[in-house]
C-alpha cells in the first residue's frame, strides 16, 4: 500500500470530522459524482456506495478508531474496481499531520488510477480544508 503524508493547517479534530463526513466526500474527492451512505454505525458511515463521472462504481465498508483519529476502508461490492486504504490525523505544530494510504483494485483503468492517485486525493483534501 502506497502512503503519503501532508500538513493541514487545521486542528486534527476538524480534519477528522471533515474526512469522516461521507456526505461531504463529493465536495473534495476528484471525479466523485455521488457518495450514498448505505448504513451507519455510531453516527458514522459504515458502508458507502460511490459513483464517479467515469462510470466507475463500488461500495466500501469503513471502520473507525476515533481515539487515534484513524479510519480504514475496504471494498465490499466492486472489489476489483474499489480501493483499500486508511487515513490518520495526528497533531502537528500549527495543525495536523495527515497520513493517507491507498491501494487500487486491479480492474481500475489507468485514468481512474490517476484521478484517484494519492497525491491528487491528499492535495484535494488539504485544499478543501483551507477554504
Buried (B, 14 or more C-beta within 10 A) or exposed (E): EEEBEBEBEBBBEBBBEBBBEBEBBBEBBBBBBEBEBBEEEEEBBBBBBBBBEBEBBBBBBBEBEEEEBBBBBBBBBBBEBBBBBBBBBBEBEEBBBBBBBBBBBEEBEEEBEEBBBBEBBBBBBBEBBEE
